[in-house]
Amino acid sequence: MAVEIEKPVEWKGRTDGLPWMIRSLVALMKVVDRRAIYFLMAFIVPFYMLFNRQGYRAIYGFFRDRFKFGPLKSFCMVYANHFRFGQVIVDRYAAFAGKKFRFEIDGEELFTEMMNGGSGFVQLSSHIGNYELVGYSLTSDKKKINGLFYGGESDVMMDFRRRMLDRQNVELIEVDSAMSHVFRMNAALDRGEIISMTGDRMLGSEKFLVCPFFGQDARFPMGPFTLAVRKNVPLLAVFSMRGRRGVYSVYVRKIESDMSLSSKARIHDVACRFALLLEETVRRYPAQWFNYYDFWKSADE
Protein backbone atom coordinates (compact mmCIF):
# COMPACT_ATOMS: atom_id res chain seq x y z
CA MET A 1 0.00 0.00 0.00
CA ALA A 2 1.48 3.31 -1.05
CA VAL A 3 0.40 6.49 0.67
CA GLU A 4 1.17 9.84 -0.92
CA ILE A 5 0.47 12.33 1.82
CA GLU A 6 2.78 14.27 4.08
CA LYS A 7 3.29 13.12 7.63
CA PRO A 8 4.89 14.89 10.59
CA VAL A 9 8.38 14.17 11.83
CA GLU A 10 8.50 11.18 14.19
CA TRP A 11 12.16 11.26 15.09
CA LYS A 12 15.20 13.42 14.56
CA GLY A 13 18.50 11.64 14.98
CA ARG A 14 21.34 13.68 16.46
CA THR A 15 24.45 12.73 18.36
CA ASP A 16 24.36 14.10 21.91
CA GLY A 17 27.27 16.17 23.21
CA LEU A 18 28.83 19.61 22.90
CA PRO A 19 31.72 20.12 20.44
CA TRP A 20 34.37 20.13 23.18
CA MET A 21 32.92 16.92 24.60
CA ILE A 22 33.11 15.21 21.20
CA ARG A 23 36.74 16.27 20.69
CA SER A 24 37.65 15.23 24.23
CA LEU A 25 36.11 11.79 23.82
CA VAL A 26 37.99 11.19 20.57
CA ALA A 27 41.24 12.26 22.25
CA LEU A 28 40.48 9.97 25.20
CA MET A 29 39.88 7.01 22.90
CA LYS A 30 43.42 7.39 21.53
CA VAL A 31 44.96 6.57 24.92
CA VAL A 32 42.32 4.55 26.80
CA ASP A 33 41.25 0.98 26.06
CA ARG A 34 37.63 1.19 24.98
CA ARG A 35 36.81 -1.80 27.19
CA ALA A 36 37.36 0.50 30.18
CA ILE A 37 34.73 2.83 28.71
CA TYR A 38 32.34 -0.11 28.32
CA PHE A 39 32.86 -0.97 32.00
CA LEU A 40 32.04 2.55 33.16
CA MET A 41 29.09 2.68 30.81
CA ALA A 42 27.50 -0.33 32.53
CA PHE A 43 26.91 1.89 35.59
CA ILE A 44 25.78 4.93 33.59
CA VAL A 45 23.13 3.15 31.53
CA PRO A 46 20.54 2.87 34.38
CA PHE A 47 20.59 6.65 34.83
CA TYR A 48 20.12 7.17 31.10
CA MET A 49 17.15 4.79 31.19
CA LEU A 50 15.70 6.72 34.11
CA PHE A 51 15.86 10.15 32.48
CA ASN A 52 15.23 9.19 28.85
CA ARG A 53 11.66 8.14 29.50
CA GLN A 54 10.38 8.42 25.93
CA GLY A 55 13.10 6.14 24.59
CA TYR A 56 12.68 3.75 27.52
CA ARG A 57 8.94 3.38 26.94
CA ALA A 58 9.39 2.84 23.20
CA ILE A 59 12.00 0.08 23.62
CA TYR A 60 10.17 -1.54 26.54
CA GLY A 61 7.01 -1.62 24.41
CA PHE A 62 9.03 -3.07 21.53
CA PHE A 63 10.07 -6.09 23.59
CA ARG A 64 6.66 -6.51 25.22
CA ASP A 65 4.57 -6.12 22.07
CA ARG A 66 6.82 -7.52 19.32
CA PHE A 67 8.71 -10.27 21.16
CA LYS A 68 6.01 -10.95 23.77
CA PHE A 69 8.57 -10.94 26.57
CA GLY A 70 7.39 -10.67 30.17
CA PRO A 71 7.88 -7.48 32.22
CA LEU A 72 11.16 -8.56 33.85
CA LYS A 73 12.76 -9.87 30.67
CA SER A 74 11.62 -6.78 28.78
CA PHE A 75 13.25 -4.56 31.42
CA CYS A 76 16.50 -6.54 31.18
CA MET A 77 16.39 -6.31 27.39
CA VAL A 78 15.94 -2.54 27.60
CA TYR A 79 19.12 -2.39 29.67
CA ALA A 80 20.92 -4.65 27.17
CA ASN A 81 19.67 -2.47 24.32
CA HIS A 82 20.90 0.77 25.90
CA PHE A 83 24.25 -0.80 26.80
CA ARG A 84 24.71 -2.14 23.28
CA PHE A 85 23.82 1.25 21.82
CA GLY A 86 26.45 2.80 24.06
CA GLN A 87 29.02 0.31 22.78
CA VAL A 88 28.12 1.19 19.21
CA ILE A 89 28.62 4.91 19.90
CA VAL A 90 31.95 4.25 21.66
CA ASP A 91 33.08 2.16 18.70
CA ARG A 92 32.33 5.06 16.34
CA TYR A 93 34.46 7.41 18.42
CA ALA A 94 37.17 4.75 18.61
CA ALA A 95 37.17 4.67 14.80
CA PHE A 96 37.57 8.48 14.78
CA ALA A 97 40.59 7.93 17.03
CA GLY A 98 42.15 5.50 14.57
CA LYS A 99 41.17 2.20 16.20
CA LYS A 100 40.60 -0.79 13.91
CA PHE A 101 37.78 -3.32 13.94
CA ARG A 102 37.28 -6.83 12.62
CA PHE A 103 34.46 -7.57 10.16
CA GLU A 104 33.06 -10.90 9.00
CA ILE A 105 31.05 -10.42 5.80
CA ASP A 106 28.22 -12.77 4.88
CA GLY A 107 27.46 -12.17 1.20
CA GLU A 108 30.79 -10.61 0.28
CA GLU A 109 30.74 -12.33 -3.11
CA LEU A 110 27.45 -10.60 -3.92
CA PHE A 111 28.87 -7.20 -3.02
CA THR A 112 32.00 -7.91 -5.07
CA GLU A 113 29.84 -8.85 -8.05
CA MET A 114 27.95 -5.58 -7.77
CA MET A 115 31.20 -3.63 -7.45
CA ASN A 116 32.61 -5.24 -10.59
CA GLY A 117 29.43 -4.71 -12.60
CA GLY A 118 28.87 -1.77 -14.89
CA SER A 119 25.69 -0.58 -13.20
CA GLY A 120 25.33 1.58 -10.16
CA PHE A 121 23.21 0.27 -7.32
CA VAL A 122 21.41 1.27 -4.14
CA GLN A 123 22.35 -0.19 -0.78
CA LEU A 124 19.98 0.20 2.14
CA SER A 125 20.68 -0.11 5.81
CA SER A 126 18.69 0.61 8.93
CA HIS A 127 19.03 2.00 12.43
CA ILE A 128 20.22 -1.32 13.81
CA GLY A 129 23.75 -2.44 14.62
CA ASN A 130 26.53 -0.12 13.47
CA TYR A 131 26.34 0.43 9.72
CA GLU A 132 28.25 3.71 10.00
CA LEU A 133 31.34 1.85 11.22
CA VAL A 134 31.46 -0.13 7.97
CA GLY A 135 31.84 3.12 6.04
CA TYR A 136 34.72 4.16 8.29
CA SER A 137 36.54 0.83 8.02
CA LEU A 138 36.03 -0.77 4.60
CA THR A 139 37.29 0.90 1.42
CA SER A 140 35.31 0.99 -1.83
CA ASP A 141 38.15 1.02 -4.34
CA LYS A 142 36.17 0.51 -7.57
CA LYS A 143 33.04 2.60 -7.18
CA LYS A 144 32.38 5.75 -5.22
CA ILE A 145 29.76 5.44 -2.49
CA ASN A 146 27.41 8.40 -2.08
CA GLY A 147 25.92 8.40 1.41
CA LEU A 148 22.66 10.26 1.97
CA PHE A 149 22.36 12.03 5.33
CA TYR A 150 20.00 14.41 7.08
CA GLY A 151 21.23 17.71 8.54
CA GLY A 152 21.17 18.57 12.21
CA GLU A 153 24.49 17.16 13.39
CA SER A 154 27.12 19.46 14.86
CA ASP A 155 29.90 20.76 12.62
CA VAL A 156 32.46 18.91 14.74
CA MET A 157 30.74 15.55 14.31
CA MET A 158 30.33 16.08 10.56
CA ASP A 159 33.99 17.07 10.25
CA PHE A 160 35.07 13.81 11.89
CA ARG A 161 32.74 11.85 9.63
CA ARG A 162 33.93 13.51 6.44
CA ARG A 163 37.59 12.98 7.29
CA MET A 164 36.95 9.27 7.87
CA LEU A 165 34.76 8.77 4.81
CA ASP A 166 36.99 10.68 2.40
CA ARG A 167 39.64 8.01 2.94
CA GLN A 168 37.16 5.26 2.05
CA ASN A 169 35.96 6.83 -1.25
CA VAL A 170 32.64 7.89 0.30
CA GLU A 171 30.99 11.24 -0.44
CA LEU A 172 28.15 12.63 1.65
CA ILE A 173 24.96 14.04 0.11
CA GLU A 174 22.83 16.14 2.43
CA VAL A 175 19.05 16.10 2.11
CA ASP A 176 17.78 19.63 1.49
CA SER A 177 14.43 21.31 0.99
CA ALA A 178 15.33 22.31 -2.58
CA MET A 179 15.52 18.60 -3.46
CA SER A 180 18.96 18.99 -5.04
CA HIS A 181 19.96 15.72 -3.39
CA VAL A 182 17.55 13.88 -5.70
CA PHE A 183 19.39 15.16 -8.78
CA ARG A 184 22.76 14.29 -7.26
CA MET A 185 21.63 10.74 -6.48
CA ASN A 186 20.28 10.22 -9.99
CA ALA A 187 23.51 11.57 -11.49
CA ALA A 188 25.60 9.27 -9.29
CA LEU A 189 23.65 6.21 -10.41
CA ASP A 190 24.02 7.31 -14.04
CA ARG A 191 27.79 7.33 -13.47
CA GLY A 192 27.64 3.75 -12.19
CA GLU A 193 28.23 4.73 -8.55
CA ILE A 194 26.59 3.54 -5.33
CA ILE A 195 23.86 5.25 -3.32
CA SER A 196 23.85 4.37 0.38
CA MET A 197 20.90 5.32 2.56
CA THR A 198 18.62 4.05 5.31
CA GLY A 199 15.34 2.41 4.44
CA ASP A 200 13.53 2.37 7.75
CA ARG A 201 13.06 5.77 9.32
CA MET A 202 10.58 8.53 8.51
CA LEU A 203 12.38 11.88 8.72
CA GLY A 204 10.51 15.01 7.77
CA SER A 205 7.56 15.11 5.37
CA GLU A 206 7.90 12.05 3.18
CA LYS A 207 5.70 9.79 1.14
CA PHE A 208 5.61 6.39 2.73
CA LEU A 209 4.70 2.76 2.16
CA VAL A 210 2.95 0.43 4.56
CA CYS A 211 4.40 -3.07 5.00
CA PRO A 212 3.87 -5.85 7.54
CA PHE A 213 6.61 -5.76 10.16
CA PHE A 214 6.67 -7.81 13.36
CA GLY A 215 3.02 -8.74 12.95
CA GLN A 216 1.68 -5.22 12.38
CA ASP A 217 1.70 -2.68 9.58
CA ALA A 218 4.53 -0.15 9.76
CA ARG A 219 5.59 2.82 7.65
CA PHE A 220 8.69 2.78 5.48
CA PRO A 221 9.93 5.76 3.42
CA MET A 222 9.00 5.48 -0.24
CA GLY A 223 12.02 7.35 -1.62
CA PRO A 224 14.76 4.68 -1.43
CA PHE A 225 12.64 2.01 -3.09
CA THR A 226 11.26 4.37 -5.73
CA LEU A 227 14.81 5.39 -6.66
CA ALA A 228 15.97 1.80 -7.20
CA VAL A 229 12.91 0.75 -9.21
CA ARG A 230 12.66 3.89 -11.36
CA LYS A 231 16.39 3.79 -12.17
CA ASN A 232 16.18 0.02 -12.68
CA VAL A 233 19.33 -0.66 -10.63
CA PRO A 234 20.10 -3.49 -8.18
CA LEU A 235 19.03 -3.04 -4.58
CA LEU A 236 21.02 -4.44 -1.66
CA ALA A 237 20.24 -4.62 2.06
CA VAL A 238 23.37 -4.29 4.21
CA PHE A 239 23.29 -4.73 7.99
CA SER A 240 26.33 -4.54 10.31
CA MET A 241 25.68 -6.18 13.68
CA ARG A 242 27.95 -6.13 16.71
CA GLY A 243 28.95 -9.55 17.99
CA ARG A 244 31.08 -10.88 20.80
CA ARG A 245 34.45 -9.29 21.52
CA GLY A 246 33.65 -6.38 19.25
CA VAL A 247 33.62 -8.40 16.03
CA TYR A 248 31.05 -7.13 13.52
CA SER A 249 29.03 -9.40 11.25
CA VAL A 250 28.03 -7.71 8.00
CA TYR A 251 25.09 -9.23 6.12
CA VAL A 252 24.69 -8.39 2.43
CA ARG A 253 21.45 -9.46 0.75
CA LYS A 254 20.06 -8.68 -2.69
CA ILE A 255 16.43 -7.57 -2.79
CA GLU A 256 14.88 -9.10 -5.88
CA SER A 257 11.74 -7.64 -7.42
CA ASP A 258 8.96 -9.26 -9.40
CA MET A 259 9.50 -7.83 -12.89
CA SER A 260 5.98 -8.84 -13.95
CA LEU A 261 4.50 -6.22 -11.63
CA SER A 262 3.80 -2.61 -12.51
CA SER A 263 6.35 -0.02 -11.43
CA LYS A 264 4.14 1.12 -8.55
CA ALA A 265 3.58 -2.44 -7.35
CA ARG A 266 7.30 -3.24 -7.61
CA ILE A 267 8.14 -0.29 -5.37
CA HIS A 268 5.83 -1.65 -2.70
CA ASP A 269 7.08 -5.20 -3.26
CA VAL A 270 10.77 -4.37 -2.70
CA ALA A 271 9.91 -2.25 0.34
CA CYS A 272 8.13 -5.18 1.96
CA ARG A 273 10.99 -7.53 1.05
CA PHE A 274 13.35 -5.12 2.78
CA ALA A 275 11.05 -5.05 5.82
CA LEU A 276 11.15 -8.85 5.95
CA LEU A 277 14.98 -8.92 5.83
CA LEU A 278 15.09 -6.25 8.52
CA GLU A 279 12.74 -8.23 10.77
CA GLU A 280 14.78 -11.42 10.31
CA THR A 281 17.95 -9.58 11.31
CA VAL A 282 16.39 -7.88 14.34
CA ARG A 283 15.03 -11.22 15.56
CA ARG A 284 18.61 -12.51 15.54
CA TYR A 285 19.91 -9.38 17.29
CA PRO A 286 16.96 -8.04 19.33
CA ALA A 287 19.14 -5.81 21.54
CA GLN A 288 20.38 -3.86 18.51
CA TRP A 289 17.11 -2.19 17.50
CA PHE A 290 17.89 1.53 17.85
CA ASN A 291 14.67 3.28 16.80
CA TYR A 292 13.75 5.01 20.06
CA TYR A 293 10.17 5.90 19.21
CA ASP A 294 6.94 4.06 18.40
CA PHE A 295 7.84 2.68 14.99
CA TRP A 296 4.30 1.41 14.34
CA LYS A 297 2.45 4.58 15.33
CA SER A 298 -0.17 5.84 12.86
CA ALA A 299 0.65 3.28 10.14
CA ASP A 300 -3.04 2.99 9.36
CA GLU A 301 -3.77 6.72 9.24
Wavefront OBJ file of the C-alpha trace (Angstrom):
o trace
v 0.000 0.000 0.000
v 1.484 3.309 -1.054
v 0.401 6.492 0.670
v 1.174 9.838 -0.920
v 0.472 12.335 1.818
v 2.779 14.265 4.075
v 3.287 13.125 7.631
v 4.890 14.888 10.595
v 8.379 14.171 11.830
v 8.499 11.178 14.193
v 12.164 11.259 15.085
v 15.195 13.422 14.563
v 18.497 11.644 14.980
v 21.339 13.683 16.456
v 24.454 12.728 18.364
v 24.363 14.097 21.912
v 27.269 16.165 23.209
v 28.834 19.611 22.904
v 31.720 20.118 20.438
v 34.369 20.128 23.178
v 32.919 16.918 24.604
v 33.114 15.207 21.203
v 36.742 16.271 20.687
v 37.654 15.226 24.228
v 36.113 11.790 23.817
v 37.989 11.190 20.568
v 41.244 12.261 22.252
v 40.479 9.968 25.196
v 39.879 7.010 22.897
v 43.421 7.386 21.532
v 44.960 6.571 24.923
v 42.319 4.550 26.798
v 41.251 0.980 26.058
v 37.628 1.193 24.979
v 36.813 -1.798 27.194
v 37.357 0.498 30.175
v 34.729 2.830 28.711
v 32.343 -0.113 28.316
v 32.856 -0.967 32.000
v 32.035 2.554 33.161
v 29.085 2.678 30.812
v 27.501 -0.326 32.532
v 26.905 1.893 35.585
v 25.781 4.933 33.593
v 23.126 3.152 31.528
v 20.543 2.875 34.384
v 20.585 6.655 34.830
v 20.122 7.170 31.105
v 17.153 4.787 31.187
v 15.704 6.721 34.106
v 15.863 10.147 32.481
v 15.233 9.193 28.845
v 11.657 8.136 29.503
v 10.383 8.415 25.927
v 13.103 6.135 24.595
v 12.675 3.747 27.519
v 8.937 3.384 26.937
v 9.395 2.839 23.201
v 12.000 0.081 23.616
v 10.168 -1.536 26.538
v 7.012 -1.624 24.407
v 9.033 -3.066 21.527
v 10.074 -6.094 23.586
v 6.657 -6.507 25.218
v 4.567 -6.119 22.068
v 6.818 -7.524 19.318
v 8.710 -10.266 21.159
v 6.012 -10.953 23.766
v 8.569 -10.936 26.574
v 7.393 -10.674 30.170
v 7.882 -7.475 32.216
v 11.157 -8.560 33.854
v 12.757 -9.873 30.674
v 11.623 -6.776 28.782
v 13.248 -4.564 31.423
v 16.495 -6.544 31.183
v 16.391 -6.310 27.395
v 15.937 -2.536 27.595
v 19.123 -2.387 29.669
v 20.917 -4.648 27.172
v 19.673 -2.469 24.318
v 20.905 0.765 25.902
v 24.248 -0.798 26.804
v 24.714 -2.140 23.278
v 23.822 1.252 21.817
v 26.450 2.804 24.062
v 29.023 0.315 22.779
v 28.124 1.194 19.207
v 28.619 4.907 19.904
v 31.947 4.254 21.659
v 33.078 2.156 18.696
v 32.332 5.057 16.341
v 34.457 7.411 18.423
v 37.170 4.754 18.605
v 37.173 4.674 14.797
v 37.566 8.478 14.785
v 40.593 7.932 17.034
v 42.147 5.499 14.570
v 41.174 2.197 16.200
v 40.601 -0.788 13.915
v 37.778 -3.325 13.944
v 37.284 -6.828 12.618
v 34.463 -7.572 10.162
v 33.061 -10.902 8.997
v 31.054 -10.423 5.796
v 28.216 -12.774 4.879
v 27.461 -12.174 1.204
v 30.785 -10.610 0.284
v 30.744 -12.327 -3.111
v 27.454 -10.600 -3.920
v 28.869 -7.205 -3.020
v 32.004 -7.912 -5.071
v 29.838 -8.855 -8.055
v 27.945 -5.577 -7.772
v 31.197 -3.631 -7.452
v 32.611 -5.243 -10.587
v 29.428 -4.712 -12.605
v 28.871 -1.768 -14.888
v 25.691 -0.582 -13.203
v 25.329 1.581 -10.162
v 23.212 0.274 -7.317
v 21.407 1.273 -4.143
v 22.349 -0.190 -0.778
v 19.981 0.195 2.142
v 20.678 -0.113 5.814
v 18.685 0.606 8.931
v 19.031 1.998 12.434
v 20.219 -1.315 13.811
v 23.748 -2.440 14.619
v 26.526 -0.120 13.473
v 26.338 0.434 9.723
v 28.252 3.712 9.998
v 31.341 1.851 11.220
v 31.456 -0.131 7.968
v 31.840 3.116 6.041
v 34.722 4.158 8.289
v 36.541 0.833 8.022
v 36.032 -0.771 4.598
v 37.287 0.899 1.417
v 35.306 0.987 -1.832
v 38.150 1.024 -4.345
v 36.174 0.508 -7.572
v 33.037 2.601 -7.177
v 32.380 5.750 -5.220
v 29.762 5.440 -2.490
v 27.408 8.399 -2.080
v 25.919 8.402 1.409
v 22.658 10.261 1.973
v 22.363 12.030 5.329
v 20.004 14.413 7.076
v 21.230 17.706 8.536
v 21.171 18.573 12.214
v 24.488 17.157 13.387
v 27.122 19.465 14.856
v 29.899 20.764 12.619
v 32.459 18.913 14.743
v 30.737 15.554 14.305
v 30.326 16.076 10.556
v 33.988 17.069 10.246
v 35.075 13.809 11.887
v 32.743 11.847 9.626
v 33.927 13.514 6.435
v 37.586 12.982 7.287
v 36.951 9.273 7.870
v 34.757 8.765 4.811
v 36.995 10.676 2.397
v 39.644 8.009 2.944
v 37.163 5.264 2.045
v 35.959 6.827 -1.247
v 32.644 7.889 0.298
v 30.990 11.237 -0.441
v 28.149 12.631 1.654
v 24.965 14.035 0.111
v 22.830 16.142 2.430
v 19.047 16.100 2.112
v 17.777 19.627 1.491
v 14.426 21.306 0.990
v 15.331 22.312 -2.575
v 15.525 18.597 -3.465
v 18.964 18.995 -5.036
v 19.961 15.715 -3.387
v 17.554 13.879 -5.702
v 19.388 15.158 -8.781
v 22.757 14.294 -7.259
v 21.626 10.740 -6.480
v 20.284 10.224 -9.991
v 23.509 11.571 -11.492
v 25.602 9.274 -9.285
v 23.651 6.208 -10.412
v 24.015 7.307 -14.036
v 27.793 7.329 -13.473
v 27.637 3.755 -12.191
v 28.225 4.729 -8.555
v 26.590 3.542 -5.330
v 23.865 5.248 -3.324
v 23.852 4.372 0.381
v 20.898 5.322 2.559
v 18.620 4.052 5.310
v 15.338 2.406 4.441
v 13.528 2.375 7.753
v 13.055 5.775 9.325
v 10.583 8.529 8.508
v 12.379 11.881 8.723
v 10.514 15.006 7.765
v 7.560 15.105 5.374
v 7.903 12.046 3.181
v 5.700 9.791 1.143
v 5.608 6.388 2.730
v 4.702 2.762 2.156
v 2.947 0.432 4.564
v 4.397 -3.075 5.000
v 3.870 -5.852 7.538
v 6.608 -5.762 10.160
v 6.668 -7.813 13.365
v 3.023 -8.737 12.952
v 1.678 -5.223 12.380
v 1.699 -2.679 9.576
v 4.525 -0.150 9.763
v 5.586 2.819 7.652
v 8.687 2.781 5.476
v 9.927 5.761 3.424
v 8.998 5.484 -0.236
v 12.020 7.350 -1.618
v 14.762 4.684 -1.430
v 12.637 2.007 -3.088
v 11.264 4.367 -5.726
v 14.805 5.395 -6.657
v 15.974 1.799 -7.202
v 12.910 0.754 -9.207
v 12.655 3.888 -11.358
v 16.387 3.794 -12.171
v 16.179 0.021 -12.677
v 19.328 -0.659 -10.633
v 20.099 -3.488 -8.184
v 19.028 -3.035 -4.578
v 21.017 -4.444 -1.657
v 20.240 -4.625 2.060
v 23.369 -4.286 4.215
v 23.294 -4.730 7.993
v 26.329 -4.537 10.306
v 25.678 -6.180 13.678
v 27.945 -6.132 16.711
v 28.947 -9.554 17.994
v 31.076 -10.883 20.805
v 34.449 -9.294 21.522
v 33.652 -6.378 19.251
v 33.624 -8.398 16.026
v 31.053 -7.133 13.522
v 29.030 -9.405 11.251
v 28.027 -7.705 8.003
v 25.092 -9.226 6.121
v 24.693 -8.393 2.429
v 21.449 -9.463 0.751
v 20.060 -8.675 -2.688
v 16.434 -7.571 -2.792
v 14.883 -9.101 -5.880
v 11.740 -7.638 -7.417
v 8.958 -9.261 -9.401
v 9.499 -7.830 -12.885
v 5.978 -8.840 -13.947
v 4.500 -6.217 -11.625
v 3.803 -2.614 -12.512
v 6.353 -0.019 -11.432
v 4.142 1.125 -8.551
v 3.578 -2.441 -7.355
v 7.301 -3.237 -7.612
v 8.136 -0.292 -5.374
v 5.827 -1.653 -2.700
v 7.083 -5.204 -3.261
v 10.772 -4.368 -2.704
v 9.908 -2.247 0.341
v 8.127 -5.184 1.961
v 10.987 -7.529 1.053
v 13.354 -5.121 2.783
v 11.046 -5.049 5.817
v 11.152 -8.853 5.947
v 14.978 -8.920 5.827
v 15.085 -6.246 8.518
v 12.743 -8.229 10.765
v 14.775 -11.418 10.313
v 17.947 -9.576 11.307
v 16.393 -7.882 14.343
v 15.027 -11.221 15.556
v 18.614 -12.512 15.544
v 19.912 -9.382 17.293
v 16.963 -8.036 19.329
v 19.136 -5.805 21.541
v 20.381 -3.864 18.512
v 17.114 -2.188 17.504
v 17.886 1.534 17.845
v 14.665 3.276 16.804
v 13.750 5.006 20.062
v 10.171 5.903 19.211
v 6.936 4.056 18.405
v 7.839 2.684 14.985
v 4.305 1.413 14.342
v 2.452 4.581 15.329
v -0.170 5.837 12.865
v 0.646 3.284 10.145
v -3.042 2.987 9.363
v -3.767 6.720 9.241
l 1 2 3 4 5 6 7 8 9 10 11 12 13 14 15 16 17 18 19 20 21 22 23 24 25 26 27 28 29 30 31 32 33 34 35 36 37 38 39 40 41 42 43 44 45 46 47 48 49 50 51 52 53 54 55 56 57 58 59 60 61 62 63 64 65 66 67 68 69 70 71 72 73 74 75 76 77 78 79 80 81 82 83 84 85 86 87 88 89 90 91 92 93 94 95 96 97 98 99 100 101 102 103 104 105 106 107 108 109 110 111 112 113 114 115 116 117 118 119 120 121 122 123 124 125 126 127 128 129 130 131 132 133 134 135 136 137 138 139 140 141 142 143 144 145 146 147 148 149 150 151 152 153 154 155 156 157 158 159 160 161 162 163 164 165 166 167 168 169 170 171 172 173 174 175 176 177 178 179 180 181 182 183 184 185 186 187 188 189 190 191 192 193 194 195 196 197 198 199 200 201 202 203 204 205 206 207 208 209 210 211 212 213 214 215 216 217 218 219 220 221 222 223 224 225 226 227 228 229 230 231 232 233 234 235 236 237 238 239 240 241 242 243 244 245 246 247 248 249 250 251 252 253 254 255 256 257 258 259 260 261 262 263 264 265 266 267 268 269 270 271 272 273 274 275 276 277 278 279 280 281 282 283 284 285 286 287 288 289 290 291 292 293 294 295 296 297 298 299 300 301
